[in-house]
Amino acid sequence: MSCNETPAVKPAEYAKGSYGYDAAFLKKHLQSTIELRNDSGARVLITADYQGRVMTSSANSDSGNSFGWLNYDLIASGEFKSRFNPVGGEERFWIGPEGGQFSFYFKKGDAFNIQNWQVPPFIDTVAYQVAKSDSNSVLFTHKASFNNFSGTPFNVEVNRTIHLLDGAAIGKRLQYDIPGNVNWVAYETENVIKNEGNAAWKKETGLLSVWLLGMFTPSEETVAIVPFKNRPDAGKHITDNYFGTIPADRLVMKDSVLLLKCDGKHRSKLGLSPVIAKPLAASFDFKKNVLTFILFDVDTAGAYVNSKWEIQKEPYKGDVVNSYNDGPLQDGSQLGPFYELESSSPAKPLNPGESFTYKQVTCHFEGDFASLDKMAKHLLGIGLNDARMK
């Protein structure tokens, strides 16, 4: 626990959907809640309980919109499910690959189906340690040992830092001046993976990547906006069949932008390889007038793990950016509903004692529609009205 723990707030003081409501709820049900804040009204709520996860944030103090999706019932239960605990949170730390011969989510010999899928405890149920924190940043640490699908052992140390960004920092990162009639919140996570074992990590026996996933609240009026580098063979570098091909009315290509309907009603996932991916992805909620970005680096020559649920011919020809829309499983049950914006690091061969770092920025903007539209046109290459989906 730290000196900047979230102050007690009564849920009744704020409407459900507000940051104040969610802050009070999380303070009640979690052991550790840490808040980053500034005088402009930016708030970022983080917990050590769920691996240094960013649970939610606000651009307008306690009364502002709560941007992260939360699974209230699961959090309040204090219990853990067997395979995966979708507690929510707008940026969680995971590792890849998910599927394939080097998967960390399936045991050797198991078929790649939802019944055998198991999220490793150190990225699902284990609490991390708070090494240090103040009003602008917090550092979490954890060590873990586990095997991949092929039986290769991994001993890792994780150091995860969340920094609250100021206007100058986010403006520089976006290369865009944030207009005065827009409220915003922005933070960067710095994720360091160290090989704590005695053996080198090699491509032949499996590597790991940092995988950062943000869960947000879906609606009939929400769309993911994923720009890409258009070229004649662009289609070969887009994956749209993780859980069956996405229906044409749910995935639309407009020039150099992909639009995915994020209503939480049809399980679908979109992925782009580093060959065509740009270093950002976004979503827009037309109902709440919220524009969300994730910003990350793309290594066009990097080895990105392939997470498709199958034995793979090319295990290092995977995605750098994904968007996921939740929906019912075959048995009618559902993890959410939520939708996700995700990015991944390249997989790095590491000798004992070596480490690599992966960073991602998440930012939310709300306010004047015309200003948000101008921002979208400049940064994403599409106006918001052109991004509407029926």
N, C-alpha and C positions, 0 to 999 in steps of 0.2 A: 504494500500500500504506500501511497506517496502523498506529499504535501499538497498536490493539486488534484486530489480526488474530487469527483463530481459532488457539488453541494446537494444536500437533500432538497428535493422538489416534490411537492404533492401532485400526483397525476390529475386530481380534480381541478387544479388551477389551469390546466391546458387541455385543449381538445385533442382527441386521438388523431394521430397524423402529424402532430407538432413535435418539435425537438424536446420541449419541456416535458411532454407526456412520456416520451420514450426514455429520456434521461432518468426520470423518477422510477419508471418500471425497471430499468436495468439496475439502478442503484439498489432497488429492493431485492432483486433476485440473484445478483451476481456478487461474488466475493470481492472482486476488484473492478472498479470503474475509474478510469483516468480521463480527464478532460483537458484538451488543448483549446486555448481561446485567445482572442485578441479584442481590442477596443472597437473594432469595426463590426462586431456581431458574429464573427466566424466561431463556430464551435465544432470540435471533433471528439467523439466519445469512443474510447478504446478500452478493451479488457484483456487482462492477462489470462483470465479463465479459459478463453478460446484462442490461445496461441498468438496473443498480441493482435487480435482482430480489431479493425475499425468497424464498430457496430453501426454508427450513424453519424450524421453531421448536419449542420445548419448554417445558412448564410445570413440569418436574421435572429440571432440569440434564441432564447427559450421559446418564443412565440412563433418562430419560423418553421417552415416545412422540415420534417425529418426525412432525410434523403435515403437512408438505408432501409431495406426490407428486414423486418424482424418476425420470427416465428414465436409469437407470444406464448402460445400453449406449451410448446416444447421447452422454452426457457423457464417458464413458471413451474413446470413439472419437476425441474431439478434432476431429471432422469436422462439417461443416454440410450439411444436406439442402437441396434446391433451393427448395422452396416455403415450408416452415415447419419450425422446429426445436422440437419439443415436448420440451424438456429438463426441463420441470416447473417447480416453484416455486409457493409458495402466494400470492404476489401479484406479478403482472407488469404493467408499464406498456405499454399499447397505445393506439391512437387509433381513433376511429370517424368515419364509418360504414364497415362492412365491405362492404356491397352497395349497389346503386343508382347513380344518375348522378353522385353525389359520392363514390363509393367510393375508398378508398386501397389496395384489395387486388385490383383488376382494372384492366387497361389499356383505354383507349377502344376500343370495337368488339368486345371479347371477350365471349363468352357467359359468363353467371354460372354456372360449374360448377367442380368441384374441380380439374379439369385446368388451368384458367386462374387459379385463386386463387393470389395471391403476397403473402406478408407482407412489408411494407417492411423493408429491412435495418436501419434505425435502431431498430426495435423487435424485432429478431429476432437479428441476428448481430453488431452493432456493440457494442463495449465503451464504457461511459461513463467520465467522469473523476470521481475522488473529490476534491471541493473541500475538505471538512473532515470530521472524524469524532472521536467520543469514545465512551465506554462506553454512552451513552444515545441517540446519534443519529449519522446520517451523511448528507451532502449529495452528490448526484451531479449532474453537468451534462453537457449535450450540445447541439450545434447540428446541424441537418439541413435539407436542401432536397429537395423531392419534389413530384409533381403528383397531382391526383385524376383520377378517371375522365373528367371533362369537360375535363381539360387545364389546370385552374387551378393555378398554381404556389404553393407554400407554403415559406416560409423560417421556421424555428422555432428557438427556444431552449427547452430543457427543463431545469428545475431540480426535482429529486426528492429529498425529504428523508424519511427514516424515523426516527420517534421511538419509543423504548420507553416505554410508559406505566406509571405506578405505580398502586397500588390505589385511591388517591383519585381519580385522573383517570378510570379506567375505570368506577368506581362512579358518578361524576358523569355520565359520558356515558350509561351505561345507566339511570341513576336507580334503581339497585338495589344493595343492600349484598351484596357477595360473601360467602357463608358460609365459615367457617373450615375446613370439611372438604372444600373444593374447591380444587384447584391450578389456576393459570391463567397465561396469558401474553397480553399485549395490546400492539399497536403501531399507530401511525397513520402513514400516508404522506400527504405534502403535495406535490402535483404542480402545478407552475406552468408554463404555456405562454405564451410571448411571441411576438408577431408581429415577426420580425426583417426582414421584407421591406419593399418600398417601396410596396406596394399594400394597400388595406384588404381584409379578409376579409368577404364579403357572402353573404347567404343565396342570392342568385340564382346565384352561381358556386360555392357550396359552403363549408361550415364544417366544423370538426373538433371532436370531443369527446375528453375523457380517458376511457379505458376500462380499468378495472382488473379483472384476472381472477385468481382463485385456483384452483390445481390441487391436488386432494386425492385420497387413495387410496380407490377404491370398494370396496364389499363387498355381499354379499347382504343385509346388515343395516344399510345406510346409506340415509338418506332426507334430501332437501333439504326444508326447511320455509320456505315463503315466505308471510308474512301479507299481507293486502291489505284495503283499505277496501271492505266489501261494500255493494253498491247494486244496484238492479234491472238496470242495464245493464253490470254488471261484466265480463261475458263479452266485450263489445266491446273491452275494454282489456287483454285477456289474449291473448298470441300463443303458440300451441302447435303451429304447423305450419312451423317453420323448415326442418325436414328431413323433412317428412311429419307428419301428425297423430299425436300421441303416443297410443299405445294406452291404453284406459281403465284397465287394471290397472297402468299405470305412472304415471299422473297422476290424482290423486284430490283433489277439492275437499271440504273439511270446514268448513262455516260460512264463516269469513273467512281460511282457510288453504289453500294449495295444497301438496300433497305429491308430490314427484317421486322415483321410485325411482332410486337412484344405485349401480348395480351394475357399470357399465362394459361393459354387454353390448348396449345398444340406443341408437343415436345419436339423441338427442332434445334439444330446447332449449325452455325456457319463458321468456317475457318478460312484464313488466308495465309499463304506461305510467305516467307520473307522476300521472295522474288517480286511480288507485287504489293506487299503490305506497305502502307504508310505509317508513320510513327504516332498515330492517334486513331481513336474510334470514339463514337459519341452516341447519345440517345436524346430524344426530345419528348417530353410529356406535354401534349397540347392542352390537356385539362388543367395542369398546374403551372404551365409556362416555365418549365425547368429544362435547361440545356446542360447536359452532363458530358464531360470528356474524361477519357483516360489517355495519358501521354506516356510513351515508352520509346526505347531505342530499338532499331531494327538493324540486325547484322545480316546483310544480303548474302554473305558467304558463311554464315553460321550454321551449325548442326542443330536443328530444332527437332525435338523428339516427336514421333508420330504416336498419337494417342488413340487411333482407331482400334476398336475392340476386335482384333484379329491378329494372327501371326503375320508379320509384315516383311515384304521384300526390301523395303527402304525405311528402316526404323528411324532414320534421321532426316527425313523429308517431311516434317510436320509443319504445324501452324505457329505463327508468332502472335496472332490476334484472333479471338473468337467472340461470338455473341451467341447466347443460349436463351431460348424461350421455353419455360417449363410448361408441362402439360400432363395429362393423365398417363399413367403407365398401362401396360396391357391388362393388369388386374383391376384397373379402375382407380387405384390409389394415386396419390400425387405428393411429390416432395414439397411443393410450395403451396400456391403459385408465386413465382418470381421470374425475373429475367436477369441475365448477367452480361456484363462486359468483362472480357478476360484478356490478359496478355501473358506471354511466356518468354523466358530468357533462352538463349542458346544453351545447349548442354556442353559442359566443359570437361575434358580429361584433366584430372587433378592428381598429383602425387601426394603422398602423405604430408600433411601440414600446409598444403596449398589451399587457397580459397578463391571464390569469385563473387562479384557483387552484381545485383540486378535492382534497378530502380523503376518505380512507376509513380506518376502524378495522377491524382483524381481531383477533379474540380467541378463544381456546380455553379451555374449562373441562373438567376431568375430576375424578372423585372419587365422592362419595356420590350414588347414583342418585336418592334422594328429594330431595336438595337441587337437583340438576340438573332434576328434574321440576318442582319448584316454580318454578325460574327460568324454564323454558320456558313454564309456564302464565302467569306474570306478564308476560313479555316478548313471547311469540309468540301467546298466546291458545289454546294447546293443550297438553295433557299429553303426555309422551313415549310412554306406552303407547297413546294414541289416535293417535299418529303412526306406529305400526308399519305396515309394508306387507308383504304376503305375497310 
